[in-house]
Amino acid sequence: MQIAIIGAGNIGQAIAGGFIRNKAVEPEKLIVSDVCEASLAAIQKIDSNITTTKNNKEAAAKASMLILAVKPWLVQAVLFDIAKEISDDKIIVSCAAGIDFDFLSHTIDKQIALFRVMPNTAISIGESMTLIASQDTSKAQDDFVVSLFSKLGKALLISDNLMGAATSVASCGIAYALRYLRASTVGAVELGFTPETASLLVAQTMKGAAALMLTNQTHPEIEIDKVTTPGGWTIKGLNEMEAHGFSNAVIKGLKANRNS
């Protein structure tokens, strides 16, 4: 399948790079369009066999799947621009946050296989948690798109009404996790470690915690119980964090986007 990525900014480059590095798509099967020459030059650095163009219509005409990797406010203009190239047998994949199926369907003005895909920035290193919703698709198309983005980390097909929550938990969630990493690193420096060593200690500890959950498929509290001995340092630290509203702050942060 020929795949076109429209938009070669951060997300477009991350997707293209992930596809090539993980051998999910042959470079000859990929075409990337963008008006910015510097962005297209960055795509060529990924693999010189990727076709690049400044013409969105050219990219759309050659591909069976179109991945919209542009800012939300550009989606309508891009779809209007390539409207004549969107035939009924094409697949449209939108990575634009907040652009729902009603908007896409109304703009395209035809029934066509639609996907909303919400990756996070870890897609650039093949470790994204990507959430996918679909409309007017077949099971084979669903399976293909989930399989494709699974090459860039983990991918999960969910109901469209959960895409807002998915954005908060898995996309914004990267920043929330990094904010904990920053705070913990600062605390480690106060305890006597250099900033470089503190960053290593905290990042590897977070990586290990995530790996425990993914490998053991357990609830976090089960893994927490393994290190909270009665009267020990861990439970004292946890209780102090909770006394200052740690869990409540995280939950409120996750829900804040839904209330805005």
RADA-V953449 format. One record per residue. N is the residue number from 0. RES is the residue in one small letter. BURIAL is + if it has 16 or more other ideal C-beta (glycine too) atoms within 10 Angstrom, else -. Layout:
N_RES_BURIAL ; N_RES_BURIAL
This chain:
0_m_- ; 1_q_+ ; 2_i_+ ; 3_a_+ ; 4_i_+ ; 5_i_+ ; 6_g_+ ; 7_a_+ ; 8_g_- ; 9_n_- ; 10_i_+ ; 11_g_+ ; 12_q_+ ; 13_a_+ ; 14_i_+ ; 15_a_+ ; 16_g_+ ; 17_g_+ ; 18_f_+ ; 19_i_+ ; 20_r_- ; 21_n_- ; 22_k_- ; 23_a_+ ; 24_v_+ ; 25_e_- ; 26_p_- ; 27_e_- ; 28_k_+ ; 29_l_+ ; 30_i_+ ; 31_v_+ ; 32_s_+ ; 33_d_+ ; 34_v_- ; 35_c_- ; 36_e_- ; 37_a_- ; 38_s_+ ; 39_l_+ ; 40_a_- ; 41_a_+ ; 42_i_+ ; 43_q_- ; 44_k_- ; 45_i_+ ; 46_d_+ ; 47_s_- ; 48_n_- ; 49_i_+ ; 50_t_+ ; 51_t_+ ; 52_t_- ; 53_k_- ; 54_n_- ; 55_n_+ ; 56_k_- ; 57_e_+ ; 58_a_+ ; 59_a_+ ; 60_a_- ; 61_k_- ; 62_a_+ ; 63_s_- ; 64_m_+ ; 65_l_+ ; 66_i_+ ; 67_l_+ ; 68_a_+ ; 69_v_+ ; 70_k_- ; 71_p_- ; 72_w_- ; 73_l_- ; 74_v_+ ; 75_q_- ; 76_a_- ; 77_v_+ ; 78_l_+ ; 79_f_- ; 80_d_- ; 81_i_+ ; 82_a_- ; 83_k_- ; 84_e_+ ; 85_i_+ ; 86_s_- ; 87_d_- ; 88_d_- ; 89_k_+ ; 90_i_+ ; 91_i_+ ; 92_v_+ ; 93_s_+ ; 94_c_+ ; 95_a_+ ; 96_a_- ; 97_g_- ; 98_i_+ ; 99_d_+ ; 100_f_+ ; 101_d_- ; 102_f_+ ; 103_l_+ ; 104_s_+ ; 105_h_- ; 106_t_- ; 107_i_+ ; 108_d_- ; 109_k_- ; 110_q_- ; 111_i_+ ; 112_a_+ ; 113_l_+ ; 114_f_+ ; 115_r_+ ; 116_v_+ ; 117_m_+ ; 118_p_+ ; 119_n_+ ; 120_t_- ; 121_a_+ ; 122_i_+ ; 123_s_+ ; 124_i_- ; 125_g_- ; 126_e_- ; 127_s_+ ; 128_m_+ ; 129_t_+ ; 130_l_+ ; 131_i_+ ; 132_a_+ ; 133_s_+ ; 134_q_+ ; 135_d_- ; 136_t_+ ; 137_s_- ; 138_k_- ; 139_a_- ; 140_q_+ ; 141_d_+ ; 142_d_- ; 143_f_- ; 144_v_+ ; 145_v_+ ; 146_s_- ; 147_l_+ ; 148_f_+ ; 149_s_+ ; 150_k_- ; 151_l_+ ; 152_g_+ ; 153_k_- ; 154_a_+ ; 155_l_- ; 156_l_- ; 157_i_- ; 158_s_- ; 159_d_+ ; 160_n_- ; 161_l_- ; 162_m_+ ; 163_g_- ; 164_a_+ ; 165_a_+ ; 166_t_+ ; 167_s_+ ; 168_v_+ ; 169_a_+ ; 170_s_+ ; 171_c_+ ; 172_g_+ ; 173_i_- ; 174_a_- ; 175_y_- ; 176_a_- ; 177_l_- ; 178_r_- ; 179_y_- ; 180_l_+ ; 181_r_- ; 182_a_- ; 183_s_+ ; 184_t_+ ; 185_v_- ; 186_g_- ; 187_a_+ ; 188_v_- ; 189_e_- ; 190_l_- ; 191_g_- ; 192_f_+ ; 193_t_- ; 194_p_- ; 195_e_- ; 196_t_- ; 197_a_+ ; 198_s_+ ; 199_l_- ; 200_l_- ; 201_v_+ ; 202_a_- ; 203_q_- ; 204_t_- ; 205_m_- ; 206_k_- ; 207_g_- ; 208_a_- ; 209_a_- ; 210_a_- ; 211_l_- ; 212_m_- ; 213_l_- ; 214_t_- ; 215_n_- ; 216_q_- ; 217_t_- ; 218_h_- ; 219_p_- ; 220_e_- ; 221_i_- ; 222_e_- ; 223_i_- ; 224_d_- ; 225_k_- ; 226_v_- ; 227_t_+ ; 228_t_- ; 229_p_- ; 230_g_- ; 231_g_- ; 232_w_- ; 233_t_- ; 234_i_- ; 235_k_- ; 236_g_- ; 237_l_- ; 238_n_- ; 239_e_- ; 240_m_- ; 241_e_- ; 242_a_- ; 243_h_- ; 244_g_- ; 245_f_- ; 246_s_- ; 247_n_- ; 248_a_- ; 249_v_- ; 250_i_- ; 251_k_- ; 252_g_- ; 253_l_- ; 254_k_- ; 255_a_- ; 256_n_- ; 257_r_- ; 258_n_- ; 259_s_-
